[in-house]
Amino acid sequence: MAYLCLAGAYLIRFGHVTISESLFSWSILEVLSCLCVVFFFSYLFELYERQKFVSRKFLFYRVLSTGVGSFFLLSALFYLLPFLQIGRGILLISLVLFCCAQYGSRLLIRKFSHSAQFATRILIVGAGELAKSIAEIVPKDQNVHSFVRFVSCTERDPEVDPALIVGNIKEIDSLIHDYRPQKLVVALNERRGNLPLKEFMRSKLRGIEIVEATTYFEQVKGCLLIENMQPSAFVYTHSFRMTPFMRGYKRIYDIVFSVIGLLLSSPLFPVLAVIIKLDTPGPVFYKQLRVGENEVEYFVYKFRTMGQDAEKQSGAVWAQKDDPRVTRIGQFLRKTRLDEIPQLYNVLKGDMSFIGPRPERMAFVEKLKETIPFYSIRHFVKPGVTGWAQVCYPYGASDADALEKMRYDLFYIKNYSVFLDFKIIIDTIRVVLTGFGGR
């Protein structure tokens, strides 16, 4: 759509020219620079998340912000790299066209998402605690044709609302015929003797998707339901593996990103050093032992955000909201993630990766290994400056938070790819700009 808007701007700016001339008059780099910038801002302002299209006002402001942000960033890019320039007139016209096209297309999506064809119709096979948990994570849908209903499988008292139980597993064929669900979610802790496999096979051949509760949880939440996972789920799968080739290219872009990051942030070091020194007495940098790959400890480096000897009396404790140990400048550094910049030195050394699970202290690791299933698996890869858990979940400050972040860490290890790393980098920029989760 952005590419066609560029072509339309060319036609408007220069009058009657052929389509081929307008579409192919720029180099690949010129086109890619424009497309990447508008894609970045569209993603940043959540214009690819259908659930966010709740009002015209929301869409208008998000589309407008995308256009304005794209204009200023592209203007700066054209100033620094003149060979990418496509012309100010074409740029302005193309962005106006793109904003109109974005707004119109999102309104169409919002309108048609209320039709029966786009409804979310789910039957959950089970009525216990697991089924209740799955029902709670089904994305909220304003479509009047959407529903979530339960199919009981045992004689036990249900944990879900009895009014939402539409029948018994023995009637699954007729229930599927009556309700015509898009998806069956099997949420049973005990399946032996309870699953009608023949009926499920017939349903699958009719086009109905049948998924396990853990798989559905992963699809919707982007993390793993580790309480209901068996060790075989880690062993008998193509996931949860890091080949030498994958480690190799991950190390290459770790070096590239850390060098670029240190060079770009180097002007900030003397400024932040002076501010930290003026704020409170003590060193500029703070180092602390953290657990790395294969549970080997290393020193992590950060800008100091707490008073000197902040944990002398309390020992190792979680950072809390409005933590009194954090200095005034420390609050700003943590909220903007500027305190993390020195960790790029750890990445360059090889102690850390640019993307990976957040490194924890040994005191917390020993405790969490006793209470959280499969906790040690997160140490099969290098810890990261940023990661899937950091961009999806606020700062962890308790054992319960550690469990939630562990779900995301294992999802990252299971689904590791270059594309996922790229998504995390984009989401990290969004997190830094919004201050999400800082503490």
Secondary structure, 3 states (H helix, E strand, C coil): CHHHHHHHHHHHHHCCCCHHHHHCCCCHHHHHHHHHHHHHHHHHCCCCCHHHCCCHHHHHHHHHHHHHHHHHHHHHHHHHCHHHCCCHHHHHHHHHHHHHHHHHHHHHHHHHCCCHHHCCEEEEECCCHHHHHHHHHCCCCCCCCCEEEEEECCCCCCCCCHHHEEEEHHHHHHHHHHHCCCEEEECCCCCCCCCCHHHHHHHHHCCCEEEEHHHHHHHHHCCCCHHHCCCHHHHCCCCCCCCHHHHHHHHHHHHHHHHHHHHHHCCHHHHHHHHHHHHCCCCCEEEEEEECHHHCEEEEEEECCECCCCCCCCCCCCCCCCCCCECHHHHHHHHHCHHHCCHHHHHHHCCCEEECCCCCCHHHHHHHHHHCCCHHHHHHCCCEEECHHHHHCCCCCCHHHHHHHHHHHHHHHHCCCHHHHHHHHHHHHHHHHHCCCCC
